[in-house]
Amino acid sequence: PEEDWEEGGAVGLMREEGQNEVNEDGKKNQQVVDIILSEWMGYFLLRESMLDSLVRARDIFLKPKKGLMMPSHATMLVAPISDEQERKIQSSEYANAMEDWKEFAETTQTMYGVDMSVLEKDFDREQKEYYVLSSRWAELGTGCLLAEAQVVKEYDMHVCTVEDARGVGLALGQDEGQGVPFDFDVVGRVTHNDIGSSQADASGGVSGPMSGFAGWFTVDFKSRTDEVGRGVAPEVPNPAYLSTGPEMGYTHWGQQVFHLPSPIPILPLQTTRINGTLEMMRTKESARLYNVRYRYETSRRKSGTERDGEVLMKGKSEEFVYQIP
């Protein structure tokens, strides 16, 4: 109502310069909305591709200088984890599927004289993509984390674009790119057999092995920080924060776990370095779904030495592409 725009009005809405202007096409300016509140987040933030619609709604309706987006900011994180029980279950399911195929192919050959070997490669690929190279929803405990999580993408909801929603680490307009870097040091836990008991108790570290990576997100509900709205838009007096990480226990989103086909050993008295890149891109089959590509290398050095010092072991470069179902 018009009275809400008057000084002392019940709602206290604020006019913005140009609000009642008419656009070039003769239509009244639609950017009159004070706040857009939306629960658009999917697994690992982007799955379901709802961010596109939010950005378009913001650009059409939100006041450019004084409007607020809630959540206001979002952050994607990734960390190495130990989750061997679940990783082995996935590997076992894949192995069982291939055993079933072998039995089927042998039976078909014996009974009907039909050679199914021409299909085996494609069947194997499909089963591996489904059982091994698909992320899993998980409710991890903090004890699963092997190193502190690292940020791979940050979004300011007032200025992010549809291009930003396409994925992470991609070249402009492309379905691939250089990726976003990550670099983890996983320090092996010292046991009583390695050194004295009192030293072992104080040494810290983790026992591993590394089973894969986990990804999750956080969102903030706070004041604007972009150049256009900072200091102009209303301040949020009581900022709020939501994390979907392991430290928060159960949430609807949980964490997305990307299990490796084989674990990476974490040895006592040694530090394992895992460094590489992450890309996240939409699938060609569905714009709502995403794939995640991990490229990384591993190396080990004596714990307590510099990263660029003597390397005890260096593994080969690895690359795995996971689908987020």
C-alpha positions in Angstrom: 0.0 0.0 0.0 1.1 3.6 -0.7 0.9 4.5 3.0 3.7 2.0 3.9 6.1 4.1 1.8 5.3 7.3 3.8 7.6 8.3 6.7 6.5 6.5 9.8 4.5 3.9 7.8 3.8 0.6 9.5 6.2 -1.5 7.3 8.9 1.2 6.9 9.7 0.3 3.3 12.3 2.4 1.6 12.0 4.1 -1.7 15.0 3.8 -4.0 16.0 6.4 -6.7 14.4 5.5 -10.0 11.9 3.1 -8.4 8.8 4.6 -10.1 10.6 5.3 -13.4 9.3 3.8 -16.7 11.7 1.6 -18.7 12.5 2.1 -22.3 9.8 -0.5 -23.2 7.2 1.6 -21.4 6.8 -0.7 -18.5 7.1 0.4 -14.9 10.3 -0.5 -13.1 9.8 -3.8 -11.3 12.8 -3.6 -9.0 10.8 -2.8 -5.9 11.4 -5.9 -3.7 13.2 -5.3 -0.4 14.1 -8.9 0.4 14.2 -12.2 -1.5 14.2 -15.2 0.9 14.8 -18.5 -0.8 15.9 -22.0 0.2 17.5 -22.8 -3.2 20.5 -24.9 -2.0 20.9 -28.5 -3.2 23.5 -31.2 -2.4 27.0 -29.7 -2.4 25.1 -26.4 -2.9 24.5 -26.4 -6.7 22.7 -29.7 -7.4 19.2 -29.2 -8.9 20.4 -25.9 -10.5 17.9 -23.7 -8.6 20.4 -20.8 -8.4 19.7 -19.8 -12.0 16.1 -18.9 -11.2 17.1 -17.0 -8.1 19.6 -14.9 -10.0 17.1 -14.1 -12.7 14.4 -13.2 -10.1 16.9 -11.0 -8.2 17.9 -9.1 -11.4 14.2 -8.4 -12.3 12.7 -7.6 -8.9 15.2 -6.8 -6.2 16.2 -3.2 -5.4 19.8 -3.0 -6.8 21.2 -0.9 -4.0 19.0 -1.5 -1.0 17.6 -4.9 -1.5 18.7 -7.9 0.5 19.2 -11.6 -0.4 18.7 -14.2 2.2 20.9 -16.2 2.4 23.3 -13.5 1.5 26.5 -15.5 1.0 27.3 -19.2 0.3 30.6 -21.1 0.5 31.5 -24.5 -0.9 34.1 -26.6 1.0 36.0 -29.9 0.4 38.1 -32.1 2.7 39.8 -35.5 2.6 38.1 -38.1 4.7 38.5 -41.7 6.1 35.3 -43.7 5.5 36.5 -47.2 4.7 33.5 -49.1 5.7 31.3 -47.3 3.2 34.0 -47.2 0.5 34.3 -51.0 0.8 30.6 -51.5 0.5 30.6 -49.5 -2.8 33.5 -51.6 -4.1 31.8 -54.8 -3.1 28.5 -53.8 -4.8 30.5 -53.1 -8.0 32.3 -56.5 -7.8 29.0 -58.3 -7.2 27.5 -56.7 -10.2 30.4 -57.8 -12.4 30.2 -61.4 -11.0 26.5 -61.4 -11.9 27.4 -60.3 -15.4 30.0 -63.0 -15.7 27.5 -65.7 -14.7 24.9 -64.3 -17.1 27.4 -64.2 -20.0 28.6 -67.7 -19.4 25.0 -69.0 -19.2 24.0 -67.2 -22.4 27.0 -68.7 -24.2 26.4 -72.2 -23.0 22.6 -72.3 -23.6 22.2 -70.2 -26.7 25.7 -69.9 -28.2 25.5 -66.1 -28.0 28.8 -64.3 -27.2 28.0 -61.3 -24.9 31.6 -60.2 -24.6 31.0 -57.3 -27.0 28.8 -55.7 -24.3 31.0 -56.3 -21.3 33.1 -53.1 -21.6 30.0 -50.9 -21.7 28.3 -52.8 -18.8 31.5 -52.5 -16.7 31.6 -48.8 -17.4 28.0 -48.3 -16.4 28.4 -50.3 -13.2 31.5 -48.5 -12.2 29.9 -45.1 -12.8 26.9 -46.2 -10.7 28.6 -48.0 -7.8 32.1 -46.4 -7.6 32.0 -43.1 -9.4 28.8 -41.7 -7.9 28.8 -39.5 -4.8 26.9 -40.7 -1.8 24.9 -38.7 0.7 26.5 -39.1 4.2 26.2 -37.9 7.7 29.9 -37.9 8.6 31.3 -37.3 12.1 34.2 -34.9 12.6 36.4 -37.9 13.3 36.2 -38.8 9.6 38.0 -35.6 8.6 41.7 -36.0 7.8 42.5 -32.3 7.4 40.9 -28.9 7.7 38.4 -28.2 4.9 39.3 -25.8 2.2 37.1 -23.4 0.3 36.6 -24.1 -3.4 33.9 -21.5 -4.2 32.3 -18.4 -2.6 29.1 -16.8 -3.7 27.8 -13.3 -2.9 24.2 -13.7 -3.7 23.8 -10.0 -4.5 26.2 -10.1 -7.4 26.7 -13.7 -8.5 25.7 -14.5 -12.1 24.0 -17.3 -14.1 27.5 -18.1 -15.3 28.6 -18.6 -11.7 25.8 -21.1 -11.3 27.1 -23.3 -14.2 29.7 -24.8 -11.9 33.2 -24.5 -10.3 36.6 -24.0 -11.9 35.2 -23.8 -15.5 36.4 -21.6 -18.3 33.9 -18.9 -19.4 31.2 -20.5 -21.4 32.9 -23.9 -21.4 32.1 -27.2 -19.7 35.7 -27.6 -18.4 38.5 -25.5 -17.2 41.7 -25.4 -15.1 39.7 -26.2 -11.9 40.0 -24.8 -8.4 43.1 -25.8 -6.5 43.2 -27.7 -3.2 46.3 -28.8 -1.2 46.0 -30.9 1.9 48.6 -32.2 4.4 47.5 -35.3 6.2 49.8 -36.1 9.2 50.0 -39.7 10.2 49.2 -40.6 13.8 52.2 -41.9 15.7 51.5 -45.1 17.6 53.1 -46.3 20.9 55.2 -48.7 18.9 56.8 -45.9 16.9 57.9 -43.7 19.8 57.5 -43.5 23.6 54.0 -43.7 25.0 53.9 -40.1 26.3 55.1 -38.7 23.0 52.5 -40.7 21.0 49.7 -39.4 23.2 50.8 -35.8 22.4 51.7 -36.2 18.8 48.2 -35.9 17.3 47.7 -36.8 13.6 45.3 -39.2 12.0 45.4 -42.9 11.3 43.6 -43.0 7.9 43.6 -44.4 5.3 42.2 -41.7 3.1 39.0 -43.1 1.5 38.0 -40.1 -0.6 36.8 -36.5 -0.5 33.7 -34.9 1.1 32.0 -31.7 0.0 29.5 -29.5 1.7 28.5 -25.9 2.0 27.7 -23.1 4.4 25.4 -20.1 4.0 25.3 -16.7 5.8 22.4 -14.3 6.5 24.2 -11.0 7.0 24.6 -7.5 5.6 25.6 -6.7 2.1 29.4 -6.7 1.4 29.3 -5.8 -2.3 30.4 -2.4 -3.6 27.0 -1.3 -4.7 25.1 -2.3 -1.5 27.7 -2.0 1.3 26.8 0.9 3.6 23.6 1.6 1.5 21.4 -1.3 2.1 19.9 -1.9 5.6 22.3 -3.5 8.0 21.4 -7.0 9.3 21.5 -6.5 13.1 21.6 -10.3 14.0 23.5 -12.2 11.4 22.9 -16.0 11.2 25.0 -18.9 9.9 24.1 -22.4 8.7 26.7 -25.1 8.1 26.0 -28.5 6.5 29.4 -29.8 7.6 30.2 -32.8 9.8 30.5 -30.5 12.9 26.7 -29.7 12.7 25.4 -33.3 12.9 22.3 -34.1 10.8 21.0 -31.7 8.2 18.8 -32.4 5.2 21.7 -31.7 2.8 24.4 -33.8 4.7 27.7 -34.1 2.9 28.4 -35.5 -0.5 31.1 -38.2 -0.3 33.3 -39.1 -3.3 35.0 -42.4 -2.5 38.2 -43.3 -4.3 38.4 -46.7 -6.1 41.4 -47.5 -3.8 42.4 -45.9 -0.5 45.5 -43.8 0.0 47.6 -45.1 3.0 48.4 -42.7 5.8 51.6 -43.8 7.5 52.9 -42.9 11.0 55.8 -40.4 11.2 54.9 -39.3 7.7 52.8 -36.5 6.1 50.8 -37.3 3.0 50.2 -34.4 0.7 47.2 -34.5 -1.6 47.2 -31.6 -4.0 45.2 -31.0 -7.2 42.1 -29.4 -8.6 38.3 -29.7 -8.5 35.9 -28.9 -11.3 32.1 -29.1 -11.1 30.0 -29.0 -14.2 26.5 -29.7 -15.4 25.8 -33.0 -17.0 25.0 -33.2 -20.7 21.9 -35.3 -19.9 20.3 -33.0 -17.4 20.9 -29.3 -16.5 19.7 -30.0 -13.0 22.5 -32.5 -12.2 26.3 -32.0 -11.9 29.5 -34.0 -12.3 32.6 -33.4 -10.2 36.1 -34.0 -11.5 39.0 -34.5 -9.2 42.6 -34.3 -10.5 45.3 -34.8 -7.9 48.7 -36.2 -7.0 50.0 -37.6 -3.7 53.4 -37.5 -2.1 54.8 -38.4 1.3 57.5 -36.8 3.4 58.8 -37.1 6.9 56.5 -35.3 9.3 57.9 -32.0 10.5 59.8 -31.3 7.3 59.2 -28.6 4.8 56.8 -29.2 2.0 59.5 -28.6 -0.6 62.0 -30.8 1.2 62.9 -34.4 0.6 60.0 -36.5 -0.8 59.9 -40.1 0.3 57.3 -41.2 -2.3 55.4 -39.5 -5.1 52.3 -41.1 -6.7 51.1 -40.9 -10.2 48.6 -38.3 -11.3 45.0 -39.4 -10.9 41.7 -38.2 -12.4 38.2 -39.3 -11.5 34.9 -37.9 -12.6 31.9 -38.5 -10.3 28.2 -37.9 -10.9 26.0 -36.4 -8.1 22.8 -38.4 -8.5 
